[in-house]
């Protein structure tokens, strides 16, 4: 599980860890009380393409499931100025081509 605080962008390079990265869930963490209902838009950036993964809202949608598998460098970020966001997932080792032709 990775926690993203306000304004933080996290970069991940699956090639560095020699694994595919599978994102399976995103959830809101703690928030400042004065802006507790502010929606958080979740972003995934691969290369120059920025994609919206979804929008979280404390009252209606505090968490969501994802089904995203990545094998290239990517960035995760969110729009909330008052809440943290947690991403969950796992890595799957890339099989050696010599072992598995």
C-alpha positions, 0 to 999 in steps of 0.5 A: 500500500502506498500513501500519497499526501497532499500534492505528492506525485509518486513515480514508479518504474516497473523495469527497475524492479523487473516486475509488472505493477498491478493497481487494484484499489484506491481509497481516501485517507485522513482529511482536514475537517474544513474540506472533508467533502472535497472530491479527489480526482485520481490521475495516472500518467504514462509517458505524455498521456495523463488519464483519470482513474476515477474520483473519490468522495468521502460521503459517496465513494471513499474507495474504488477498485482498479484493474490496471497493469503497468509495465512502463514508467508511470506517475500517480497523483491526485487533486485533493488539497485536503486528503491523503489517498492510498493505492493498493496493488502488487507486483508480478515478476516479469518471467525470464524469456529464456525460461519461458519461450 
